[in-house]
Amino acid sequence: MDEPRQSELMSTSDAELDLRGVICPYNFVKTKLKLETMSEGQVLSVLLDDGDPIRNVPRSVENEGHTVLIQERVEQAFRVLIRREETD
């Protein structure tokens, strides 16, 4: 099976958070709380600033057991697609 293209993944996000301008650790907390409201397998699209947010949030959600599908630059920010996994 072919890997989906980025444009296909972008259209498959179930929810989006725009966390540009939100500082650490609040951007991770907001991401984590949103993921907790979603069903297993759903995809969350998060917009993050460069620097600490793009370094810390993807690593933190992976530590929580979720899957980072894509990190891509979008203008002055980054879009991260995260698939909600079942966590303990």
MODELLER restraints for C-alpha pairs under 7 A, 6 or more apart:
rsr = mdl.restraints
at = mdl.atoms
rsr.add(forms.Gaussian(group=physical.xy_distance, feature=features.Distance(at['CA:13:A'], at['CA:43:A']), mean=4.75, stdev=0.5))
rsr.add(forms.Gaussian(group=physical.xy_distance, feature=features.Distance(at['CA:13:A'], at['CA:44:A']), mean=5.59, stdev=0.5))
rsr.add(forms.Gaussian(group=physical.xy_distance, feature=features.Distance(at['CA:13:A'], at['CA:45:A']), mean=5.97, stdev=0.5))
rsr.add(forms.Gaussian(group=physical.xy_distance, feature=features.Distance(at['CA:14:A'], at['CA:42:A']), mean=5.99, stdev=0.5))
rsr.add(forms.Gaussian(group=physical.xy_distance, feature=features.Distance(at['CA:14:A'], at['CA:43:A']), mean=5.30, stdev=0.5))
rsr.add(forms.Gaussian(group=physical.xy_distance, feature=features.Distance(at['CA:14:A'], at['CA:44:A']), mean=5.94, stdev=0.5))
rsr.add(forms.Gaussian(group=physical.xy_distance, feature=features.Distance(at['CA:15:A'], at['CA:43:A']), mean=6.82, stdev=0.5))
rsr.add(forms.Gaussian(group=physical.xy_distance, feature=features.Distance(at['CA:15:A'], at['CA:44:A']), mean=5.00, stdev=0.5))
rsr.add(forms.Gaussian(group=physical.xy_distance, feature=features.Distance(at['CA:15:A'], at['CA:45:A']), mean=6.18, stdev=0.5))
rsr.add(forms.Gaussian(group=physical.xy_distance, feature=features.Distance(at['CA:16:A'], at['CA:44:A']), mean=5.64, stdev=0.5))
rsr.add(forms.Gaussian(group=physical.xy_distance, feature=features.Distance(at['CA:16:A'], at['CA:45:A']), mean=4.54, stdev=0.5))
rsr.add(forms.Gaussian(group=physical.xy_distance, feature=features.Distance(at['CA:16:A'], at['CA:46:A']), mean=5.68, stdev=0.5))
rsr.add(forms.Gaussian(group=physical.xy_distance, feature=features.Distance(at['CA:17:A'], at['CA:45:A']), mean=6.29, stdev=0.5))
rsr.add(forms.Gaussian(group=physical.xy_distance, feature=features.Distance(at['CA:17:A'], at['CA:46:A']), mean=4.77, stdev=0.5))
rsr.add(forms.Gaussian(group=physical.xy_distance, feature=features.Distance(at['CA:17:A'], at['CA:47:A']), mean=6.28, stdev=0.5))
rsr.add(forms.Gaussian(group=physical.xy_distance, feature=features.Distance(at['CA:18:A'], at['CA:46:A']), mean=5.91, stdev=0.5))
rsr.add(forms.Gaussian(group=physical.xy_distance, feature=features.Distance(at['CA:18:A'], at['CA:47:A']), mean=4.78, stdev=0.5))
rsr.add(forms.Gaussian(group=physical.xy_distance, feature=features.Distance(at['CA:19:A'], at['CA:27:A']), mean=6.12, stdev=0.5))
rsr.add(forms.Gaussian(group=physical.xy_distance, feature=features.Distance(at['CA:19:A'], at['CA:46:A']), mean=6.86, stdev=0.5))
rsr.add(forms.Gaussian(group=physical.xy_distance, feature=features.Distance(at['CA:19:A'], at['CA:47:A']), mean=5.49, stdev=0.5))
rsr.add(forms.Gaussian(group=physical.xy_distance, feature=features.Distance(at['CA:19:A'], at['CA:48:A']), mean=5.41, stdev=0.5))
rsr.add(forms.Gaussian(group=physical.xy_distance, feature=features.Distance(at['CA:20:A'], at['CA:47:A']), mean=6.13, stdev=0.5))
rsr.add(forms.Gaussian(group=physical.xy_distance, feature=features.Distance(at['CA:20:A'], at['CA:48:A']), mean=5.04, stdev=0.5))
rsr.add(forms.Gaussian(group=physical.xy_distance, feature=features.Distance(at['CA:20:A'], at['CA:49:A']), mean=5.27, stdev=0.5))
rsr.add(forms.Gaussian(group=physical.xy_distance, feature=features.Distance(at['CA:21:A'], at['CA:49:A']), mean=6.81, stdev=0.5))
rsr.add(forms.Gaussian(group=physical.xy_distance, feature=features.Distance(at['CA:24:A'], at['CA:53:A']), mean=6.25, stdev=0.5))
rsr.add(forms.Gaussian(group=physical.xy_distance, feature=features.Distance(at['CA:28:A'], at['CA:57:A']), mean=5.31, stdev=0.5))
rsr.add(forms.Gaussian(group=physical.xy_distance, feature=features.Distance(at['CA:35:A'], at['CA:84:A']), mean=6.23, stdev=0.5))
rsr.add(forms.Gaussian(group=physical.xy_distance, feature=features.Distance(at['CA:39:A'], at['CA:84:A']), mean=6.85, stdev=0.5))
rsr.add(forms.Gaussian(group=physical.xy_distance, feature=features.Distance(at['CA:40:A'], at['CA:84:A']), mean=5.10, stdev=0.5))
rsr.add(forms.Gaussian(group=physical.xy_distance, feature=features.Distance(at['CA:40:A'], at['CA:85:A']), mean=5.09, stdev=0.5))
rsr.add(forms.Gaussian(group=physical.xy_distance, feature=features.Distance(at['CA:40:A'], at['CA:86:A']), mean=5.59, stdev=0.5))
rsr.add(forms.Gaussian(group=physical.xy_distance, feature=features.Distance(at['CA:41:A'], at['CA:83:A']), mean=5.77, stdev=0.5))
rsr.add(forms.Gaussian(group=physical.xy_distance, feature=features.Distance(at['CA:41:A'], at['CA:84:A']), mean=5.21, stdev=0.5))
rsr.add(forms.Gaussian(group=physical.xy_distance, feature=features.Distance(at['CA:41:A'], at['CA:85:A']), mean=6.03, stdev=0.5))
rsr.add(forms.Gaussian(group=physical.xy_distance, feature=features.Distance(at['CA:42:A'], at['CA:83:A']), mean=5.70, stdev=0.5))
rsr.add(forms.Gaussian(group=physical.xy_distance, feature=features.Distance(at['CA:42:A'], at['CA:84:A']), mean=5.54, stdev=0.5))
rsr.add(forms.Gaussian(group=physical.xy_distance, feature=features.Distance(at['CA:43:A'], at['CA:81:A']), mean=6.45, stdev=0.5))
rsr.add(forms.Gaussian(group=physical.xy_distance, feature=features.Distance(at['CA:43:A'], at['CA:82:A']), mean=5.46, stdev=0.5))
rsr.add(forms.Gaussian(group=physical.xy_distance, feature=features.Distance(at['CA:43:A'], at['CA:83:A']), mean=4.40, stdev=0.5))
rsr.add(forms.Gaussian(group=physical.xy_distance, feature=features.Distance(at['CA:43:A'], at['CA:84:A']), mean=6.18, stdev=0.5))
rsr.add(forms.Gaussian(group=physical.xy_distance, feature=features.Distance(at['CA:44:A'], at['CA:81:A']), mean=5.64, stdev=0.5))
rsr.add(forms.Gaussian(group=physical.xy_distance, feature=features.Distance(at['CA:44:A'], at['CA:82:A']), mean=5.15, stdev=0.5))
rsr.add(forms.Gaussian(group=physical.xy_distance, feature=features.Distance(at['CA:44:A'], at['CA:83:A']), mean=6.38, stdev=0.5))
rsr.add(forms.Gaussian(group=physical.xy_distance, feature=features.Distance(at['CA:45:A'], at['CA:79:A']), mean=6.56, stdev=0.5))
rsr.add(forms.Gaussian(group=physical.xy_distance, feature=features.Distance(at['CA:45:A'], at['CA:80:A']), mean=5.68, stdev=0.5))
rsr.add(forms.Gaussian(group=physical.xy_distance, feature=features.Distance(at['CA:45:A'], at['CA:81:A']), mean=4.56, stdev=0.5))
rsr.add(forms.Gaussian(group=physical.xy_distance, feature=features.Distance(at['CA:45:A'], at['CA:82:A']), mean=6.44, stdev=0.5))
rsr.add(forms.Gaussian(group=physical.xy_distance, feature=features.Distance(at['CA:46:A'], at['CA:79:A']), mean=5.53, stdev=0.5))
rsr.add(forms.Gaussian(group=physical.xy_distance, feature=features.Distance(at['CA:46:A'], at['CA:80:A']), mean=5.17, stdev=0.5))
rsr.add(forms.Gaussian(group=physical.xy_distance, feature=features.Distance(at['CA:46:A'], at['CA:81:A']), mean=6.44, stdev=0.5))
rsr.add(forms.Gaussian(group=physical.xy_distance, feature=features.Distance(at['CA:47:A'], at['CA:77:A']), mean=6.55, stdev=0.5))
rsr.add(forms.Gaussian(group=physical.xy_distance, feature=features.Distance(at['CA:47:A'], at['CA:78:A']), mean=5.55, stdev=0.5))
rsr.add(forms.Gaussian(group=physical.xy_distance, feature=features.Distance(at['CA:47:A'], at['CA:79:A']), mean=4.59, stdev=0.5))
rsr.add(forms.Gaussian(group=physical.xy_distance, feature=features.Distance(at['CA:47:A'], at['CA:80:A']), mean=6.49, stdev=0.5))
rsr.add(forms.Gaussian(group=physical.xy_distance, feature=features.Distance(at['CA:48:A'], at['CA:54:A']), mean=6.04, stdev=0.5))
rsr.add(forms.Gaussian(group=physical.xy_distance, feature=features.Distance(at['CA:48:A'], at['CA:77:A']), mean=5.65, stdev=0.5))
rsr.add(forms.Gaussian(group=physical.xy_distance, feature=features.Distance(at['CA:48:A'], at['CA:78:A']), mean=5.18, stdev=0.5))
rsr.add(forms.Gaussian(group=physical.xy_distance, feature=features.Distance(at['CA:48:A'], at['CA:79:A']), mean=6.41, stdev=0.5))
rsr.add(forms.Gaussian(group=physical.xy_distance, feature=features.Distance(at['CA:49:A'], at['CA:77:A']), mean=4.78, stdev=0.5))
rsr.add(forms.Gaussian(group=physical.xy_distance, feature=features.Distance(at['CA:49:A'], at['CA:78:A']), mean=6.21, stdev=0.5))
rsr.add(forms.Gaussian(group=physical.xy_distance, feature=features.Distance(at['CA:50:A'], at['CA:77:A']), mean=5.93, stdev=0.5))
rsr.add(forms.Gaussian(group=physical.xy_distance, feature=features.Distance(at['CA:50:A'], at['CA:78:A']), mean=6.82, stdev=0.5))
rsr.add(forms.Gaussian(group=physical.xy_distance, feature=features.Distance(at['CA:58:A'], at['CA:68:A']), mean=6.53, stdev=0.5))
rsr.add(forms.Gaussian(group=physical.xy_distance, feature=features.Distance(at['CA:62:A'], at['CA:68:A']), mean=6.79, stdev=0.5))
rsr.add(forms.Gaussian(group=physical.xy_distance, feature=features.Distance(at['CA:65:A'], at['CA:85:A']), mean=6.45, stdev=0.5))
rsr.add(forms.Gaussian(group=physical.xy_distance, feature=features.Distance(at['CA:65:A'], at['CA:87:A']), mean=6.16, stdev=0.5))
rsr.add(forms.Gaussian(group=physical.xy_distance, feature=features.Distance(at['CA:66:A'], at['CA:82:A']), mean=6.80, stdev=0.5))
rsr.add(forms.Gaussian(group=physical.xy_distance, feature=features.Distance(at['CA:66:A'], at['CA:83:A']), mean=6.03, stdev=0.5))
rsr.add(forms.Gaussian(group=physical.xy_distance, feature=features.Distance(at['CA:66:A'], at['CA:84:A']), mean=5.35, stdev=0.5))
rsr.add(forms.Gaussian(group=physical.xy_distance, feature=features.Distance(at['CA:66:A'], at['CA:85:A']), mean=4.96, stdev=0.5))
rsr.add(forms.Gaussian(group=physical.xy_distance, feature=features.Distance(at['CA:67:A'], at['CA:82:A']), mean=5.54, stdev=0.5))
rsr.add(forms.Gaussian(group=physical.xy_distance, feature=features.Distance(at['CA:67:A'], at['CA:83:A']), mean=5.11, stdev=0.5))
rsr.add(forms.Gaussian(group=physical.xy_distance, feature=features.Distance(at['CA:67:A'], at['CA:84:A']), mean=6.82, stdev=0.5))
rsr.add(forms.Gaussian(group=physical.xy_distance, feature=features.Distance(at['CA:67:A'], at['CA:85:A']), mean=6.98, stdev=0.5))
rsr.add(forms.Gaussian(group=physical.xy_distance, feature=features.Distance(at['CA:68:A'], at['CA:81:A']), mean=5.89, stdev=0.5))
rsr.add(forms.Gaussian(group=physical.xy_distance, feature=features.Distance(at['CA:68:A'], at['CA:82:A']), mean=4.50, stdev=0.5))
rsr.add(forms.Gaussian(group=physical.xy_distance, feature=features.Distance(at['CA:68:A'], at['CA:83:A']), mean=6.40, stdev=0.5))
rsr.add(forms.Gaussian(group=physical.xy_distance, feature=features.Distance(at['CA:69:A'], at['CA:81:A']), mean=5.32, stdev=0.5))
rsr.add(forms.Gaussian(group=physical.xy_distance, feature=features.Distance(at['CA:69:A'], at['CA:82:A']), mean=5.72, stdev=0.5))
rsr.add(forms.Gaussian(group=physical.xy_distance, feature=features.Distance(at['CA:69:A'], at['CA:83:A']), mean=6.83, stdev=0.5))
rsr.add(forms.Gaussian(group=physical.xy_distance, feature=features.Distance(at['CA:70:A'], at['CA:80:A']), mean=5.54, stdev=0.5))
rsr.add(forms.Gaussian(group=physical.xy_distance, feature=features.Distance(at['CA:70:A'], at['CA:81:A']), mean=5.22, stdev=0.5))
rsr.add(forms.Gaussian(group=physical.xy_distance, feature=features.Distance(at['CA:71:A'], at['CA:78:A']), mean=6.60, stdev=0.5))
rsr.add(forms.Gaussian(group=physical.xy_distance, feature=features.Distance(at['CA:71:A'], at['CA:79:A']), mean=5.71, stdev=0.5))
rsr.add(forms.Gaussian(group=physical.xy_distance, feature=features.Distance(at['CA:71:A'], at['CA:80:A']), mean=4.49, stdev=0.5))
rsr.add(forms.Gaussian(group=physical.xy_distance, feature=features.Distance(at['CA:71:A'], at['CA:81:A']), mean=6.71, stdev=0.5))
rsr.add(forms.Gaussian(group=physical.xy_distance, feature=features.Distance(at['CA:72:A'], at['CA:78:A']), mean=5.43, stdev=0.5))
rsr.add(forms.Gaussian(group=physical.xy_distance, feature=features.Distance(at['CA:72:A'], at['CA:79:A']), mean=5.33, stdev=0.5))
rsr.add(forms.Gaussian(group=physical.xy_distance, feature=features.Distance(at['CA:72:A'], at['CA:80:A']), mean=6.60, stdev=0.5))
rsr.add(forms.Gaussian(group=physical.xy_distance, feature=features.Distance(at['CA:73:A'], at['CA:79:A']), mean=6.29, stdev=0.5))
